[in-house]
Amino acid sequence: MLDQTSGPIGTVMADGAYDGDPIYQTMAERDAGATVVIPPRVTAVPGPTAATEPTQRDRHIRTIAERGRLGWQRQTEYGKRSKAETTMARYKRILGGQLHARTLPGQRAEQPSASPSSTA
């Protein structure tokens, strides 16, 4: 998805499945000023430079230790991610199973009457 963006990135939010150095490194290479908001796993430990030069992930781990997971969510506004997911789920529900193509030309070519369930 990063290849689809050309401008600066303010914030990247993802669920805990994306927790790990590769995501943080990729974002640092793409836009060093971007904020990465990914909840660390429960078993996460700070990196080797956490005491002297903490990474964003190290700061997340420390905040969770100090304020708890809900306190971290409030501080990072992690709830915005949930709202965005809910909005997309509602949008998909409105559209239903009619649009399957991912590109606009393909979507234009689709006709709801051509689906197998509507011809039966």
Disulfide bonds with the S-S distance in Angstrom:
none
